[in-house]
Amino acid sequence: MVRVVRTQADLHDAMRKAQPGDWIQIDAPELAGGLYVEGVSGTSNQPIRLSTRNSQRPAVIRGGSRGIQLSRCAHWHISDLRFEGQTVHCLNLDDGGVRTRPVNGIVLSRLELHHAGTQGNTEAIKLSGLTEFTLEACRIHNWGREGQGVDIVGCHHGQIRDCWLRARDDWGVGIQTKGGSSQIQIVRCRFEYAGRRAINIGGRTGVEYFRPPLESGKSHAEARAITVERCEFIGSEAPIAFVGIDGALVQYNTFYMPTRWILRILQETVGAGFVPSRSGVFRRNIVVFHSARWASSGVNIGANTAPETFRFQENWWYCADNPSGSQPRLPAPETGGVYGRDPRLRDPESGDLRCAPDSPARDYGACSNSR
């Protein structure tokens, strides 16, 4: 059933009473945030849809500490909305703290999120305890100074694709996958000055927040099997951080002018059963940097990690102001690396990181057609 709503009260009522297959359409330029719904679900064949009635003129959900929070609500598709001015989360979707029963079937499409950008640990999108989820074609502006554009805690089997994130190089993290998260793909996304760490693969989570809950006698990691592929990065102190991981793949990405390192290998969660950060793969990426914005090694390695287990393969490294100084000091030998050759990006100073038609690096980075 299609239900058209024009006031916040009607929207809240429609969300709380929604049935599988319902499509809630907002026919108003702006509604107030602060909406909370618990335990209302669609099905895999009949999701509940929430969108603007006219997708060419997205309705604005304005203000509130949280724009919309869905708790234990499976199979919701939310699209074509704009969130502005929230101070904690624009969107919060969670499992209601029931860490053994993940919520599945969430799809977030074509959303624009303008977080208020407060000083603390606040996020534009907060996802906790989800499985089989998708974020696609979302644009995220700002988040808390110590927060994240997308904070993912204990989520599994998800994909983030064709999204765009921008804040400041000294503001938090763009996308974070932690708390036992696994099997998440971040594909074809664009990160422009998206925090100190554009992507935090892993992180630091209290043991009571891991999903599923930690089991004695088993090995633990903040993140496993995370893939970052065909993304573009401009700036950030360290575009990629491997933090307490047990396996991750970063390949076919283009990195332009990181301000300190290309990546960090860290361990922020220690204790019984936690493996040292290990087994990351960094391959077929293009890295363009400037010597004045580059730490001496290009890689930062913290304590309690296993950097020797990382693999570096066939990356293209170019120091724009000193080509002879292009080769980084990696924690493990690189096979097939290319050093000191200009990849000939189209117009990187204007933000165009595509390879020029005559680029020798056409089979590397985000524009590669090799896969």
C-alpha positions, -999 to +999 in steps of 0.1 A: +000+000+000+012+035-008+008+060+020+015+097+013+025+118+043+029+155+047+035+161+084+060+146+109+032+131+130+018+113+099+052+101+089+059+087+124+025+070+125+030+055+090+064+041+100+051+026+133+022+010+115+039-001+083+033-036+070+054-056+045+051-042+010+041-007+022+056+024+005+057+055+026+061+086+004+069+120+019+051+148+000+065+178+019+097+199+014+108+195+050+099+175+081+114+176+116+138+148+127+137+128+159+118+098+146+122+064+164+106+031+153+112-003+169+103-038+158+086-030+125+098-051+096+092-060+060+102-092+043+128-101+017+101-101-010+081-072+004+103-047+020+090-015+036+100+015+015+105+051+027+112+078+002+103+113-011+073+112-034+092+131-061+127+118-062+138+148-082+131+170-051+142+151-021+124+160+012+146+172+040+146+156+075+159+184+096+174+185+130+169+164+161+197+146+178+189+117+154+170+122+121+156+086+120+164+056+142+152+021+133+158-005+160+152-042+152+135-032+119+145-056+090+139-052+053+136-014+050+146+004+018+152+042+025+159+064-005+159+099-020+159+118+012+181+146+026+192+148+062+204+181+077+215+195+110+214+163+132+238+165+161+243+128+169+233+106+140+215+115+108+205+078+105+208+050+131+199+014+124+206-012+150+197-046+164+183-032+196+213-046+215+202-083+208+237-092+196+229-128+186+201-118+162+213-095+134+189-074+114+190-080+077+178-065+044+185-028+050+191-008+018+200+029+019+200+046-016+206+081-030+206+098+004+223+131+011+234+136+047+246+169+061+256+162+097+259+192+120+296+185+125+297+186+163+329+182+183+324+147+197+322+111+186+291+114+164+282+099+130+262+106+099+253+070+096+255+045+125+250+007+117+251-019+145+243-056+142+232-056+105+237-083+079+231-084+042+229-046+039+236-021+012+246+016+011+246+030-025+250+064-041+249+083-008+266+116-003+279+124+032+291+158+043+307+162+078+305+142+110+317+147+145+353+158+150+360+124+167+333+105+149+327+088+115+308+093+083+297+057+085+303+038+117+298+000+113+298-021+144+294-059+143+279-059+108+284-087+082+279-093+045+274-058+034+283-035+005+290+002+003+292+013-033+292+045-053+292+068-022+309+101-017+323+114+016+338+148+025+348+165+057+382+177+068+416+160+070+416+164+108+381+151+115+377+115+126+371+087+101+352+084+068+341+048+070+348+024+099+342-013+101+348-027+136+333-048+165+338-081+147+326-069+113+332-091+084+326-097+046+321-060+038+329-045+004+336-008-001+335-003-038+337+027-062+335+053-034+351+087-034+368+102-003+377+138-003+396+150+028+374+124+046+390+125+080+423+116+095+417+080+084+394+078+053+388+041+060+394+025+093+394-013+086+389-024+122+391+000+152+386-002+189+354-016+204+344-026+240+341-063+243+305-060+253+296-045+218+311-072+196+286-090+173+284-119+176+295-119+212+331-130+218+336-167+227+362-179+251+389-200+234+384-185+199+405-159+181+391-124+179+396-095+155+380-061+151+374-069+114+378-098+089+376-100+051+370-064+044+376-053+008+383-018-005+383-017-043+382+009-071+379+039-047+394+073-051+410+092-022+421+128-020+440+139+012+436+124+047+464+119+071+463+081+063+437+071+038+438+034+049+443+021+085+444-016+093+435-017+130+432-051+147+423-069+115+425-106+105+426-103+067+417-074+044+421-066+007+428-031-006+432-031-044+427-011-075+424+022-057+438+057-065+453+078-037+462+114-043+482+135-018+478+119+016+491+143+042+513+119+062+511+081+054+495+060+028+485+034+054+488+025+091+490-009+107+478-006+143+464-026+172+440-007+195+422-037+211+443-061+230+435-089+254+429-126+255+422-141+221+428-109+200+451-116+171+477-091+162+467-070+132+477-092+103+473-105+068+463-074+049+469-072+011+477-039-007+479-044-045+476-027-079+469+007-063+481+041-076+497+063-049+507+099-058+523+120-030+544+150-022+576+147-002+567+176+021+534+158+030+549+124+035+564+107+065+598+092+058+585+056+054+550+063+041+537+036+065+531+038+102+534+006+122+522+004+158+529-021+186+514-055+189+509-059+152+523-085+126+534-063+098+555-090+082+523-109+073+511-081+050+515-084+013+524-056-011+520-064-048+523-043-080+515-009-067+523+023-086+542+048-065+549+084-076+564+112-056+553+143-077+581+166-066+609+141-063+603+110-085+636+094-074+622+093-039+590+074-048+598+040-032+583+038+003+598+017+031+573-010+034+572-036+063+574-065+039+590-067+004+569-056-025+566-077-056+563-060-090+561-024-077+565+005-100+584+035-086+590+070-099+570+070-131+542+096-136+509+077-138+495+106-158+462+113-141+439+136-161+436+166-138+443+157-102+446+193-090+410+198-100+399+164-086+399+143-118+418+112-108+411+092-139+440+080-159+447+100-191+442+081-224+480+078-227+486+068-191+511+040-185+491+031-154+458+023-170+458-012-156+462+002-120+441+021-096+404+030-096+401+034-134+416+000-143+396-024-165+417-053-155+390-069-133 
